[in-house]
């Protein structure tokens, strides 16, 4: 069992949804303030960790997330062509 599954099993999905939202807000605040690079780095690390919970909390496959990433990247490449 992964650490992420263990934490989710221990705390429940409601708690983890709140934790995810909290960490996203903390990162947004750090970015908007934009003066404390150490804090931004720490909040990025927190968000990357809680992002591992999202597919588990909402029972979403990694393949489906990759499909959306591919769509979004394709759109970026169209909107911002290179060369």
PLY file of the C-alpha trace (Angstrom):
ply
format ascii 1.0
element vertex 83
property float x
property float y
property float z
element edge 82
property int vertex1
property int vertex2
end_header
0.00 0.00 0.00
1.35 3.42 -0.92
1.77 6.13 1.68
-0.90 8.13 -0.16
-3.44 5.33 0.09
-2.56 4.85 3.75
-3.08 8.53 4.56
-6.36 8.58 2.62
-7.53 5.43 4.39
-6.61 6.91 7.77
-8.00 10.41 7.30
-10.84 9.86 4.84
-11.61 11.61 1.58
-13.39 14.62 3.12
-10.31 15.49 5.16
-8.01 14.99 2.18
-10.17 17.23 -0.04
-9.87 19.98 2.55
-6.13 19.38 2.81
-5.73 19.60 -0.97
-7.69 22.87 -1.08
-5.67 24.26 1.83
-2.33 23.49 0.18
-3.48 24.97 -3.14
-4.53 28.17 -1.36
-1.21 28.37 0.47
0.66 28.08 -2.82
-1.55 30.74 -4.42
-0.87 33.10 -1.51
2.88 32.49 -1.71
2.91 33.08 -5.48
0.84 36.25 -5.21
3.11 37.61 -2.51
6.09 36.55 -4.64
8.85 37.65 -2.27
9.74 34.53 -0.27
11.27 31.98 -2.65
11.80 29.44 0.14
8.09 29.60 0.96
7.14 29.20 -2.71
9.44 26.17 -2.99
7.92 24.63 0.15
4.37 25.20 -1.05
5.17 23.72 -4.48
6.46 20.61 -2.68
3.27 20.42 -0.59
1.07 20.75 -3.67
3.02 18.12 -5.56
2.50 15.75 -2.64
-1.24 16.40 -2.30
-1.65 16.08 -6.08
-0.83 12.40 -5.57
-4.04 12.12 -3.53
-6.37 13.64 -6.11
-6.80 10.55 -8.31
-7.33 8.44 -5.19
-9.84 10.81 -3.59
-11.92 11.10 -6.76
-11.22 7.61 -8.16
-9.78 8.97 -11.39
-7.38 6.92 -13.51
-3.91 8.22 -14.29
-4.63 7.46 -17.95
-7.59 9.84 -17.94
-5.47 12.58 -16.39
-2.81 12.00 -19.04
-5.45 12.32 -21.76
-6.40 15.75 -20.42
-2.76 16.79 -20.13
-2.20 15.78 -23.76
-5.22 17.85 -24.85
-4.02 20.89 -22.89
-0.44 20.63 -24.15
-1.66 20.24 -27.73
-3.69 23.44 -27.27
-0.65 25.26 -25.87
1.46 24.17 -28.82
-1.22 25.44 -31.19
-1.53 28.77 -29.38
2.22 29.21 -28.96
3.95 27.61 -31.94
7.69 27.09 -31.80
9.69 27.80 -34.91
0 1
1 2
2 3
3 4
4 5
5 6
6 7
7 8
8 9
9 10
10 11
11 12
12 13
13 14
14 15
15 16
16 17
17 18
18 19
19 20
20 21
21 22
22 23
23 24
24 25
25 26
26 27
27 28
28 29
29 30
30 31
31 32
32 33
33 34
34 35
35 36
36 37
37 38
38 39
39 40
40 41
41 42
42 43
43 44
44 45
45 46
46 47
47 48
48 49
49 50
50 51
51 52
52 53
53 54
54 55
55 56
56 57
57 58
58 59
59 60
60 61
61 62
62 63
63 64
64 65
65 66
66 67
67 68
68 69
69 70
70 71
71 72
72 73
73 74
74 75
75 76
76 77
77 78
78 79
79 80
80 81
81 82
